[in-house]
Amino acid sequence: EEELRKLREETNAETLRQELEKERQRRLELEQKVNEVLKARAEEVPAAQQPAKPQTQANGTDKRGHTVCSRLQKWFCDKFGEYVEDFRFQPEENTVETEEPLSARRLTENMRRLKRGAKPVTNFVKNLSALSDWYSIYTSAIAFIIYMNAVWHGWAIPMFLFLAILRLSLNYLIARGWRIQWSIVPEVSEPMEPPKEDLTVSEKFQLVLDVAQKAQNLFGKMADILEKIKNLFMWVQPEITQKLYITLWAAFIASCFLPYRIIGLAMGLYAGIKFFLIDFIFKRCPRLRAKYDTPYIIWTSLPTDPQLKERSNATVSRRASLYYSYPKSWMLQTASSRSYVGSSTPTGISKDEDTSRFHTTKRGNFHEVFNLSENERPLAVCENGWRCCLINRDRKMPTDYIRNGVLYVTENYLCFESSKSGSSKRNKVIKLTDITDIQKYKVLSVLPGSGMGIAVSTPSTQKPLVFGAMVHRDEAFETIFNQYVKITSASSSSES
């Protein structure tokens, strides 16, 4: 009671009532004033209209025309005003969607929603695979006969449209309460777990791990499909893409000369025979499928990007292991190749003249151009060098970004001589032991093939140096890589 008394004293209910009465009186006074003003305006309007009557009688035709125009304008606004307003340009509103916080309950609910939403698609795929596998012999035989008959008479599209209408009709009856369940594969009812209201920390953590695993596998499958399609069209494996290339040319020529009815008939008959008969035989005979099922062979042999990377790393390690295991044989092979090149020099040139020719370039002596010792000279394979262009992606200026010139390989260095006159500073000398990575590079990804460039990574550059536009790219890559392996193996053996 004491607290209630204090609360009443603090609120001052009496003063609030007095202020409320004052506000009511003010409102009544304002309403009276507004009514008086409205009455005065209503009395002024008829007085202003009385002198205007003779003028309207004198100009009756103008008034009629004005009324007709106003009526037309009103009718047009009533009929088409809403459509005109729809075409009014308004600034686009940039709405930012708010992301919901991570919740175990919402996570389980979204998982179940995704499963329920994908259920019709998965059931449809199961029924198609059951038709192809002849799960029910009578159903598959009837579907095969109806499909081939429809394709032969040119009713394939009406048949698919009728099936879509039939499916919608069945869905309407199911929505009205009918119990209609038609499926080739019997559906297995999965027990629905009731959602848990309170989860422990370990259960929440395990739930997040399960969702992350499912998302990882799903994203991995999608990435594999997209990468295989990309590699199919980017000539990563030319022997596979060549088949697609020839098939597209054959289809293009056939579409130019043959009627579309014959092309549709041939494609429909092939699809039906492959779906109902050929695939059934291939699924039952895996060895036969691995030899003659061309689409299956192409799809399984297409590599993904991680597989390509693993193959390149495996080839590099294999070459390195071979050179580490057989250095003597490699030295003999290099010596034989050098002796072969030396023997191919024209007669009449002595050994001294031959060695001096190795030491010279277009701008003078080799060791003077690149500021190297006299022992450094180009290898016999690249005596005249390989013409290329150096792409330095660390530079932003166009003049320094691309340089045309010639690439040489010596015993210990990779030398690039710029073709621009008076530009000795533009030459590039890379020590082979400083190279961290050598890869074949494709400058323009839109062009077919594996490219005409070599990417060389060094610790002094943020991005790899690219030697592009090389006609003999594979020969240059093998030479550089072999010499790099030789130098690294010699240095490692000396250290050991």
C-alpha positions as CSV (number, residue, x, y, z in Angstrom):
1,E,0.0,0.0,0.0
2,E,2.8,2.4,0.8
3,E,4.3,1.8,-2.7
4,L,1.0,2.3,-4.4
5,R,0.5,5.6,-2.5
6,K,4.0,6.8,-3.5
7,L,3.3,5.8,-7.2
8,R,0.0,7.9,-7.2
9,E,1.8,10.9,-5.7
10,E,4.6,10.7,-8.3
11,T,2.2,10.4,-11.3
12,N,0.1,13.5,-10.4
13,A,-3.1,12.2,-11.9
14,E,-5.0,15.4,-11.1
15,T,-2.7,17.6,-13.1
16,L,-2.9,15.2,-16.1
17,R,-6.7,15.3,-16.0
18,Q,-6.6,19.1,-16.0
19,E,-4.3,19.2,-19.0
20,L,-6.5,16.7,-20.8
21,E,-9.6,18.9,-20.2
22,K,-7.7,22.0,-21.6
23,E,-6.8,20.1,-24.7
24,R,-10.4,19.0,-25.3
25,Q,-11.6,22.6,-25.0
26,R,-8.9,23.7,-27.5
27,R,-10.0,21.0,-29.9
28,L,-13.7,22.2,-29.7
29,E,-12.7,25.8,-30.4
30,L,-10.6,24.8,-33.4
31,E,-13.5,22.7,-34.8
32,Q,-15.9,25.7,-34.5
33,K,-13.4,28.0,-36.3
34,V,-13.0,25.4,-39.1
35,N,-16.8,25.1,-39.5
36,E,-17.1,28.9,-39.7
37,V,-14.5,29.2,-42.4
38,L,-16.1,26.4,-44.5
39,K,-19.5,28.1,-44.3
40,A,-18.0,31.4,-45.5
41,R,-16.3,29.7,-48.5
42,A,-19.6,27.9,-49.4
43,E,-21.4,31.3,-49.4
44,E,-18.7,32.9,-51.6
45,V,-18.8,30.2,-54.4
46,P,-22.5,30.8,-55.6
47,A,-21.9,34.5,-55.6
48,A,-18.9,34.1,-57.9
49,Q,-20.8,31.7,-60.2
50,Q,-23.9,34.1,-60.7
51,P,-22.1,36.7,-63.0
52,A,-20.6,33.9,-65.0
53,K,-24.0,32.6,-66.3
54,P,-24.4,35.0,-69.2
55,Q,-20.9,34.3,-70.4
56,T,-21.6,30.6,-70.4
57,Q,-24.8,31.1,-72.3
58,A,-23.0,33.3,-74.9
59,N,-20.2,30.7,-75.4
60,G,-22.3,27.5,-75.3
61,T,-20.3,25.9,-78.1
62,D,-17.0,26.4,-76.3
63,K,-18.4,24.9,-73.1
64,R,-19.7,21.8,-75.0
65,G,-16.4,21.3,-76.6
66,H,-14.6,21.6,-73.3
67,T,-16.9,19.1,-71.7
68,V,-16.5,16.6,-74.6
69,C,-12.6,16.9,-74.2
70,S,-12.8,16.5,-70.5
71,R,-15.1,13.5,-70.9
72,L,-12.7,11.9,-73.4
73,Q,-9.7,12.6,-71.2
74,K,-11.5,11.1,-68.2
75,W,-12.5,8.0,-70.2
76,F,-8.9,7.6,-71.4
77,C,-7.5,7.9,-67.9
78,D,-10.1,5.4,-66.5
79,K,-9.3,2.9,-69.2
80,F,-5.6,3.2,-69.8
81,G,-4.3,5.2,-66.8
82,E,-3.3,2.2,-64.9
83,Y,-1.2,0.8,-67.8
84,V,0.4,4.2,-68.3
85,E,1.4,4.3,-64.7
86,D,3.1,0.9,-65.0
87,F,5.5,2.3,-67.6
88,R,6.7,5.1,-65.4
89,F,10.4,4.9,-64.7
90,Q,11.4,4.7,-61.0
91,P,14.8,4.4,-59.4
92,E,15.8,0.8,-58.7
93,E,15.8,-0.1,-55.0
94,N,18.9,-1.9,-53.8
95,T,17.7,-4.1,-51.1
96,V,20.2,-6.0,-49.1
97,E,19.0,-9.4,-47.9
98,T,19.7,-10.0,-44.2
99,E,21.4,-13.3,-43.6
100,E,19.9,-15.5,-40.8
101,P,22.2,-16.5,-38.0
102,L,23.3,-20.2,-37.8
103,S,20.7,-22.3,-36.0
104,A,20.6,-26.0,-35.6
105,R,16.8,-26.0,-35.9
106,R,16.7,-24.0,-39.1
107,L,19.5,-26.2,-40.5
108,T,17.6,-29.4,-40.0
109,E,14.4,-27.7,-41.4
110,N,16.2,-26.6,-44.5
111,M,17.7,-30.1,-45.0
112,R,14.3,-31.6,-44.8
113,R,12.9,-29.0,-47.2
114,L,15.6,-29.7,-49.7
115,K,15.0,-33.4,-49.5
116,R,11.2,-33.0,-49.9
117,G,11.7,-30.6,-52.8
118,A,14.1,-32.9,-54.7
119,K,11.9,-36.0,-54.1
120,P,9.8,-35.5,-57.3
121,V,13.0,-35.2,-59.4
122,T,14.6,-38.2,-57.9
123,N,11.5,-40.3,-58.3
124,F,11.3,-39.3,-62.0
125,V,14.9,-40.3,-62.5
126,K,14.3,-43.6,-60.8
127,N,11.3,-44.3,-63.0
128,L,13.3,-43.5,-66.1
129,S,16.2,-45.8,-65.1
130,A,13.7,-48.5,-64.2
131,L,12.2,-48.2,-67.8
132,S,15.7,-48.5,-69.2
133,D,16.6,-51.4,-67.0
134,W,13.3,-53.3,-67.8
135,Y,12.4,-53.5,-64.1
136,S,8.8,-54.2,-65.2
137,I,9.0,-56.1,-68.5
138,Y,5.4,-55.3,-69.5
139,T,5.6,-51.6,-68.7
140,S,8.9,-51.2,-70.5
141,A,7.6,-53.1,-73.5
142,I,4.5,-51.0,-73.8
143,A,6.5,-47.8,-73.4
144,F,8.9,-48.9,-76.1
145,I,6.2,-49.8,-78.5
146,I,4.3,-46.5,-77.9
147,Y,7.4,-44.4,-78.2
148,M,8.7,-46.0,-81.4
149,N,5.2,-45.8,-83.0
150,A,4.9,-42.1,-82.0
151,V,8.3,-41.3,-83.4
152,W,7.6,-43.2,-86.7
153,H,4.4,-41.3,-87.3
154,G,5.8,-37.9,-86.2
155,W,3.8,-37.8,-82.9
156,A,6.7,-37.6,-80.5
157,I,6.1,-34.0,-79.4
158,P,2.3,-34.4,-79.0
159,M,3.0,-37.5,-77.0
160,F,5.3,-35.7,-74.5
161,L,2.8,-32.8,-74.3
162,F,0.0,-35.3,-73.6
163,L,2.1,-36.9,-70.9
164,A,2.7,-33.5,-69.2
165,I,-1.0,-32.7,-69.3
166,L,-1.8,-36.2,-67.9
167,R,0.7,-35.6,-65.1
168,L,-0.9,-32.2,-64.2
169,S,-4.3,-33.8,-64.2
170,L,-3.2,-36.5,-61.8
171,N,-1.6,-33.9,-59.6
172,Y,-5.0,-32.0,-59.6
173,L,-6.8,-35.1,-58.5
174,I,-4.2,-35.8,-55.8
175,A,-4.6,-32.2,-54.6
176,R,-8.4,-32.7,-54.4
177,G,-7.9,-35.7,-52.1
178,W,-7.7,-38.7,-54.4
179,R,-5.2,-41.4,-53.6
180,I,-3.3,-42.0,-56.8
181,Q,0.1,-43.6,-56.6
182,W,1.7,-44.8,-59.8
183,S,5.4,-45.7,-59.9
184,I,7.4,-48.4,-61.6
185,V,9.7,-48.6,-58.6
186,P,7.8,-49.1,-55.3
187,E,8.4,-46.2,-52.9
188,V,10.0,-46.9,-49.6
189,S,8.5,-44.8,-46.8
190,E,11.3,-43.4,-44.6
191,P,10.6,-42.8,-40.9
192,M,10.3,-39.1,-40.2
193,E,12.2,-38.2,-37.1
194,P,10.4,-35.5,-35.0
195,P,12.4,-32.3,-34.7
196,K,14.2,-32.0,-31.4
197,E,13.5,-28.9,-29.5
198,D,16.7,-28.7,-27.5
199,L,20.0,-30.1,-28.8
200,T,23.2,-30.4,-26.9
201,V,26.4,-28.8,-28.1
202,S,27.8,-32.2,-29.3
203,E,24.6,-32.9,-31.2
204,K,24.7,-29.5,-32.9
205,F,28.3,-29.9,-33.8
206,Q,27.6,-33.4,-35.3
207,L,24.7,-31.9,-37.2
208,V,26.8,-29.2,-38.7
209,L,29.4,-31.8,-39.7
210,D,26.8,-33.9,-41.5
211,V,25.5,-30.9,-43.4
212,A,29.0,-29.8,-44.3
213,Q,29.8,-33.3,-45.6
214,K,26.7,-33.5,-47.7
215,A,27.3,-30.0,-49.1
216,Q,31.0,-30.9,-49.8
217,N,30.0,-34.0,-51.8
218,L,27.2,-32.2,-53.7
219,F,29.5,-29.3,-54.6
220,G,32.2,-31.7,-55.6
221,K,29.9,-33.6,-58.0
222,M,28.7,-30.3,-59.5
223,A,32.3,-29.1,-59.9
224,D,33.3,-32.4,-61.6
225,I,30.5,-32.1,-64.1
226,L,31.2,-28.5,-65.0
227,E,35.0,-29.1,-65.2
228,K,34.5,-32.1,-67.5
229,I,32.3,-30.0,-69.8
230,K,34.8,-27.2,-69.8
231,N,37.7,-29.6,-70.6
232,L,35.7,-31.2,-73.4
233,F,35.3,-27.9,-75.2
234,M,38.8,-26.5,-74.4
235,W,40.8,-29.3,-76.2
236,V,42.4,-30.5,-73.0
237,Q,42.4,-34.0,-74.6
238,P,42.4,-33.4,-78.3
239,E,41.5,-37.0,-79.3
240,I,38.2,-36.8,-77.3
241,T,37.3,-33.3,-78.4
242,Q,38.1,-34.3,-82.0
243,K,35.2,-36.8,-81.9
244,L,32.8,-34.1,-80.8
245,Y,34.2,-31.7,-83.5
246,I,33.6,-34.3,-86.2
247,T,30.1,-35.1,-84.9
248,L,29.1,-31.4,-84.9
249,W,30.3,-31.0,-88.5
250,A,28.4,-34.1,-89.6
251,A,25.2,-32.8,-87.8
252,F,25.7,-29.3,-89.4
253,I,26.0,-30.8,-92.9
254,A,23.1,-33.1,-92.4
255,S,20.9,-30.2,-91.2
256,C,21.8,-28.2,-94.3
257,F,20.9,-30.9,-96.9
258,L,18.3,-33.3,-95.2
259,P,14.7,-32.3,-94.3
260,Y,14.0,-31.7,-90.6
261,R,11.4,-34.5,-90.6
262,I,14.1,-37.1,-91.5
263,I,16.6,-35.7,-89.0
264,G,13.9,-35.8,-86.3
265,L,12.9,-39.3,-87.2
266,A,16.5,-40.5,-87.1
267,M,17.3,-38.8,-83.8
268,G,14.1,-40.1,-82.2
269,L,14.7,-43.7,-83.4
270,Y,18.3,-43.6,-82.2
271,A,17.3,-42.2,-78.8
272,G,14.6,-44.9,-78.3
273,I,16.8,-47.8,-79.4
274,K,19.7,-46.6,-77.2
275,F,17.5,-45.9,-74.2
276,F,15.5,-49.1,-74.2
277,L,17.9,-51.6,-75.8
278,I,21.5,-50.5,-76.1
279,D,21.8,-49.1,-72.6
280,F,20.1,-52.3,-71.2
281,I,22.7,-54.5,-72.9
282,F,25.6,-52.2,-71.8
283,K,24.5,-52.2,-68.2
284,R,24.3,-55.9,-68.1
285,C,27.7,-56.3,-69.9
286,P,30.2,-53.9,-68.3
287,R,33.1,-55.1,-70.5
288,L,31.1,-54.5,-73.7
289,R,30.2,-51.0,-72.4
290,A,33.8,-50.2,-71.7
291,K,34.7,-51.0,-75.3
292,Y,31.8,-49.7,-77.4
293,D,29.7,-47.2,-75.4
294,T,31.2,-44.0,-76.9
295,P,29.4,-41.4,-74.7
296,Y,30.2,-43.4,-71.6
297,I,33.8,-43.8,-72.6
298,I,34.2,-40.0,-73.4
299,W,32.5,-39.0,-70.2
300,T,34.6,-41.3,-67.9
301,S,37.9,-40.4,-69.7
302,L,37.3,-36.7,-69.4
303,P,39.6,-35.4,-66.6
304,T,38.7,-32.8,-64.0
305,D,41.1,-30.0,-63.0
306,P,42.4,-31.8,-59.9
307,Q,43.1,-34.9,-62.0
308,L,45.0,-32.8,-64.6
309,K,47.1,-31.3,-61.8
310,E,47.8,-34.7,-60.4
311,R,48.8,-36.0,-63.9
312,S,51.2,-33.0,-64.4
313,N,52.8,-33.5,-61.0
314,A,53.1,-37.2,-61.6
315,T,54.9,-36.7,-65.0
316,V,57.2,-34.2,-63.4
317,S,58.1,-36.5,-60.5
318,R,58.5,-39.4,-62.9
319,R,60.9,-37.5,-65.1
320,A,62.8,-36.4,-62.1
321,S,63.1,-39.9,-60.7
322,L,64.2,-41.2,-64.1
323,Y,67.0,-38.5,-64.3
324,Y,68.0,-39.2,-60.7
325,S,68.2,-42.9,-61.4
326,Y,69.9,-42.8,-64.8
327,P,72.2,-39.7,-65.0
328,K,74.8,-41.5,-67.0
329,S,72.5,-42.6,-69.8
330,W,71.1,-39.0,-69.9
331,M,74.6,-37.6,-70.3
332,L,75.3,-40.1,-73.1
333,Q,72.1,-39.1,-74.8
334,T,72.9,-35.4,-74.5
335,A,76.4,-36.0,-75.7
336,S,75.1,-38.0,-78.7
337,S,72.6,-35.3,-79.6
338,R,75.3,-32.6,-79.4
339,S,77.7,-34.7,-81.5
340,Y,74.9,-35.1,-84.0
341,V,74.3,-31.4,-84.2
342,G,78.0,-30.8,-84.4
343,S,78.3,-33.3,-87.3
344,S,75.5,-31.5,-89.1
345,T,77.5,-28.3,-89.5
346,P,78.6,-27.6,-93.0
347,T,82.0,-28.8,-94.1
348,G,84.9,-26.3,-94.3
349,I,84.2,-24.9,-90.8
350,S,86.7,-25.8,-88.1
351,K,86.0,-26.5,-84.5
352,D,87.2,-23.0,-83.4
353,E,84.8,-21.4,-85.9
354,D,82.0,-23.6,-84.7
355,T,82.5,-22.7,-81.0
356,S,82.8,-19.0,-81.9
357,R,79.5,-19.3,-83.7
358,F,77.9,-20.7,-80.6
359,H,79.3,-17.7,-78.6
360,T,77.8,-15.1,-80.9
361,T,74.3,-13.7,-81.2
362,K,72.7,-11.1,-83.5
363,R,74.1,-8.3,-81.3
364,G,77.6,-9.6,-80.6
365,N,79.3,-12.2,-78.5
366,F,76.9,-14.2,-76.3
367,H,78.8,-13.7,-73.0
368,E,79.1,-10.0,-73.6
369,V,75.5,-9.5,-74.4
370,F,74.3,-11.2,-71.3
371,N,77.3,-10.4,-69.1
372,L,78.2,-14.1,-68.5
373,S,81.4,-16.0,-68.4
374,E,83.0,-17.3,-71.7
375,N,82.1,-20.9,-70.8
376,E,78.4,-20.1,-71.0
377,R,77.0,-20.7,-74.5
378,P,73.7,-21.9,-75.9
379,L,73.1,-25.6,-76.0
380,A,73.2,-27.4,-79.4
381,V,69.5,-27.7,-79.5
382,C,68.9,-24.0,-79.2
383,E,71.9,-22.8,-81.2
384,N,69.9,-20.1,-83.0
385,G,67.4,-19.7,-80.1
386,W,63.6,-19.8,-80.1
387,R,61.7,-16.7,-81.2
388,C,59.1,-15.7,-78.6
389,C,57.7,-12.8,-76.6
390,L,58.3,-12.3,-72.9
391,I,55.2,-11.4,-70.9
392,N,56.1,-9.9,-67.6
393,R,52.9,-9.7,-65.7
394,D,54.5,-7.8,-62.8
395,R,54.9,-4.7,-65.0
396,K,51.9,-2.5,-65.7
397,M,53.3,-0.4,-68.5
398,P,52.5,-1.7,-72.0
399,T,56.1,-1.1,-73.1
400,D,57.5,-3.3,-70.4
401,Y,54.7,-5.8,-70.3
402,I,55.5,-7.6,-73.6
403,R,58.9,-7.8,-75.3
404,N,59.7,-9.6,-78.5
405,G,63.0,-11.5,-78.7
406,V,64.9,-14.8,-78.7
407,L,65.2,-17.4,-75.9
408,Y,68.4,-19.3,-75.2
409,V,69.3,-22.1,-72.8
410,T,72.9,-22.5,-71.5
411,E,74.4,-24.9,-69.1
412,N,73.3,-22.8,-66.1
413,Y,71.2,-20.0,-67.3
414,L,68.0,-19.2,-69.2
415,C,68.7,-16.1,-71.4
416,F,66.2,-13.9,-73.2
417,E,67.5,-11.3,-75.7
418,S,65.2,-8.5,-76.6
419,S,64.9,-7.7,-80.3
420,K,64.6,-3.9,-79.7
421,S,67.7,-2.0,-80.7
422,G,69.8,-0.5,-78.0
423,S,67.9,-2.3,-75.2
424,S,70.5,-4.4,-73.4
425,K,68.7,-3.6,-70.1
426,R,65.6,-5.3,-71.4
427,N,67.5,-8.6,-71.7
428,K,66.6,-11.2,-69.1
429,V,68.9,-13.7,-67.5
430,I,67.5,-16.4,-65.1
431,K,69.6,-18.8,-63.2
432,L,68.3,-22.3,-63.6
433,T,68.8,-23.2,-59.9
434,D,66.7,-20.1,-59.0
435,I,63.6,-21.5,-60.9
436,T,60.9,-22.8,-58.6
437,D,58.4,-24.1,-61.2
438,I,58.3,-24.7,-64.9
439,Q,54.9,-25.3,-66.7
440,K,53.4,-25.2,-70.1
441,Y,51.2,-22.2,-70.4
442,K,48.3,-21.1,-72.6
443,V,48.2,-17.4,-73.1
444,L,44.8,-17.2,-74.8
445,S,42.3,-19.7,-73.3
446,V,39.8,-19.2,-76.2
447,L,42.2,-20.8,-78.7
448,P,42.2,-24.6,-79.2
449,G,45.1,-26.8,-78.2
450,S,47.4,-26.7,-75.2
451,G,48.9,-23.3,-75.9
452,M,52.3,-22.0,-77.1
453,G,53.9,-20.7,-74.0
454,I,56.1,-21.6,-71.0
455,A,55.6,-20.2,-67.5
456,V,58.7,-19.9,-65.3
457,S,58.4,-19.0,-61.6
458,T,61.2,-17.4,-59.7
459,P,61.4,-16.0,-56.1
460,S,62.1,-12.5,-57.5
461,T,58.8,-12.2,-59.4
462,Q,55.3,-12.2,-57.9
463,K,53.7,-13.7,-61.0
464,P,55.4,-16.3,-63.3
465,L,57.3,-15.0,-66.4
466,V,55.6,-16.2,-69.6
467,F,57.5,-16.9,-72.8
468,G,54.7,-17.0,-75.3
469,A,54.1,-17.3,-79.1
470,M,56.7,-20.1,-79.4
471,V,56.3,-22.3,-82.4
472,H,58.5,-25.0,-81.0
473,R,57.1,-24.8,-77.5
474,D,57.3,-28.5,-76.7
475,E,61.0,-28.8,-77.8
476,A,61.9,-25.7,-75.7
477,F,60.1,-27.0,-72.7
478,E,61.8,-30.4,-72.8
479,T,65.2,-28.7,-73.2
480,I,64.7,-26.3,-70.3
481,F,63.2,-29.0,-68.1
482,N,66.0,-31.5,-68.8
483,Q,68.7,-29.0,-68.1
484,Y,67.0,-27.8,-65.0
485,V,66.8,-31.4,-63.7
486,K,70.4,-32.0,-64.6
487,I,71.6,-28.9,-62.7
488,T,69.4,-29.6,-59.6
489,S,70.4,-33.2,-59.5
490,A,74.1,-32.3,-59.8
491,S,73.8,-29.7,-57.0
492,S,71.9,-32.1,-54.7
493,S,74.5,-34.9,-55.3
494,S,77.3,-32.4,-54.5
495,E,75.6,-31.3,-51.3
496,S,75.0,-34.9,-50.2
